[in-house]
Amino acid sequence: MSAPTFDSLIHAPGRLQICAILSAAEAEFATVRDAIAVSDSVLSKHVKLLEDAGYVAVRKAAAGGRQRTWLSLTGSGQRAFAAHVAELQRLAATVLPA
C-alpha cells in the first residue's frame, strides 16, 4: 500500500463514493449512478476527472442488446484510494475523544 496521502481529487464526496464502490469490483455506470444518487451528467463529470487522472478505466461493451459502460479502478487508482483512506484514518485517529 502507498504511504498515507491526502488526495483532493478523490476527496470530493461523489468521487470518494465512486472510488469506494470501484475498489471492490468493476461496476456498470448505472449501478454506480444509482448507488451515489446522482444524474448521468454528474457521474460523467466525476468519472472524467478520475479517468483523466488515471484512476478510473472506462470500458464500453454490448450487453443485452444495449451498449453498457463499465467502470473500474486502475492500479494507480487503487493505490491512490488506499493511500487516501489511510490518511483519513490517520487524521481521524488524532481526534481527541469527547
Summary of the structure (lengths in Angstrom):
residues: 98
radius of gyration: 14.7
end to end distance: 31.3
largest distance: 55.9
contacts: 276
relative contact order: 0.23
helix: 57%
strand: 18%
